[in-house]
């Protein structure tokens, strides 16, 4: 086997630490890049609504609509209960008011005739 000349051996030996350094850099580069991506995600969390994917936007829209419809349903139910209560008690209140007014009519008529 032929041996490499002395100058070439020095270059090859000098390349070993360089090769190890390059391997370390190549190995650490994705880890550093992932760290940068994580920090960018933390910084951009305020802009997440702007970058939300279309499915998330639709789901959010449907959730908001559900909350709005639920609130409207509660308001409608309260109004219905008030109206139903009026219908149950309103007729008896009205009939009592009418009978009181009918009883008052002769007394008011006689007072009017006396003042003439």
C-alpha positions as CSV (number, residue, x, y, z in Angstrom):
1,X,0.0,0.0,0.0
2,X,1.3,3.4,-0.9
3,X,1.3,5.9,1.9
4,X,0.1,9.4,1.4
5,X,2.8,12.1,1.3
6,X,3.4,13.9,4.6
7,X,1.7,17.1,3.4
8,X,-1.5,15.2,2.5
9,X,-1.5,13.4,5.8
10,X,-1.5,16.8,7.7
11,X,-4.4,18.0,5.6
12,X,-6.4,14.8,6.3
13,X,-5.7,15.0,10.0
14,X,-6.7,18.6,10.1
15,X,-10.0,17.7,8.4
16,X,-11.0,15.3,11.2
17,X,-11.8,18.0,13.8
18,X,-13.4,20.1,11.0
19,X,-15.6,17.1,10.0
20,X,-16.6,16.5,13.6
21,X,-17.5,20.2,13.9
22,X,-19.5,20.1,10.8
23,X,-21.4,17.0,12.0
24,X,-22.2,18.7,15.3
25,X,-23.5,21.8,13.5
26,X,-25.6,19.7,11.1
27,X,-26.9,17.8,14.1
28,X,-27.7,20.9,16.2
29,X,-29.1,23.0,13.3
30,X,-32.6,21.4,13.4
31,X,-32.7,21.7,17.2
32,X,-31.9,25.4,17.0
33,X,-34.3,25.9,14.1
34,X,-37.1,24.2,16.2
35,X,-36.3,26.5,19.1
36,X,-36.7,29.5,16.8
37,X,-40.0,28.2,15.5
38,X,-41.2,27.7,19.1
39,X,-40.3,31.3,20.0
40,X,-42.0,32.5,16.8
41,X,-45.1,30.6,17.8
42,X,-45.1,32.2,21.2
43,X,-44.5,35.7,19.7
44,X,-47.2,35.2,17.1
45,X,-49.9,33.8,19.4
46,X,-51.7,37.2,19.3
47,X,-52.0,36.8,15.6
48,X,-53.4,33.3,15.7
49,X,-56.9,34.4,14.9
50,X,-55.6,36.0,11.7
51,X,-53.8,32.8,10.6
52,X,-56.4,30.3,11.8
53,X,-57.1,27.6,9.3
54,X,-60.5,27.7,7.5
55,X,-61.9,24.7,9.5
56,X,-61.1,26.5,12.8
57,X,-62.8,29.6,11.5
58,X,-65.9,27.7,10.6
59,X,-66.0,25.9,14.0
60,X,-65.5,29.2,15.8
61,X,-68.3,30.8,13.8
62,X,-70.6,27.9,14.6
63,X,-69.8,28.1,18.3
64,X,-70.5,31.8,18.4
65,X,-73.8,31.3,16.6
66,X,-74.7,28.5,19.1
67,X,-74.0,30.9,22.0
68,X,-76.1,33.6,20.4
69,X,-79.0,31.4,19.6
70,X,-78.9,29.9,23.1
71,X,-79.1,33.5,24.6
72,X,-81.9,34.4,22.3
73,X,-83.8,31.2,23.3
74,X,-83.5,32.1,26.9
75,X,-84.8,35.7,26.3
76,X,-87.7,34.2,24.2
77,X,-88.5,31.7,27.0
78,X,-88.6,34.5,29.6
79,X,-91.0,36.6,27.4
80,X,-93.2,33.6,26.8
81,X,-93.4,32.9,30.5
82,X,-94.4,36.5,31.1
83,X,-97.0,36.4,28.4
84,X,-98.3,33.0,29.6
85,X,-98.6,34.4,33.1
86,X,-100.5,37.4,31.8
87,X,-102.9,35.1,29.9
88,X,-103.6,32.9,33.0
89,X,-104.1,35.9,35.3
90,X,-105.1,38.6,32.8
91,X,-108.6,37.4,32.1
92,X,-109.6,37.2,35.8
93,X,-108.0,40.6,36.4
94,X,-109.9,42.1,33.5
95,X,-113.3,40.6,34.5
96,X,-112.8,41.9,38.1
97,X,-112.0,45.4,36.7
98,X,-115.0,45.3,34.4
99,X,-117.4,44.2,37.2
100,X,-116.0,47.0,39.5
101,X,-116.5,49.6,36.7
102,X,-120.1,48.3,36.1
103,X,-120.9,48.7,39.8
104,X,-119.4,52.2,39.8
105,X,-121.5,53.4,36.9
106,X,-124.8,54.0,38.8
107,X,-123.0,55.9,41.6
108,X,-121.1,58.1,39.1
109,X,-124.3,58.7,37.1
110,X,-126.2,59.8,40.2
111,X,-123.4,62.2,41.2
112,X,-123.5,63.7,37.8
113,X,-127.3,64.3,38.0
114,X,-127.0,65.9,41.4
115,X,-124.4,68.4,40.2
116,X,-126.7,69.6,37.4
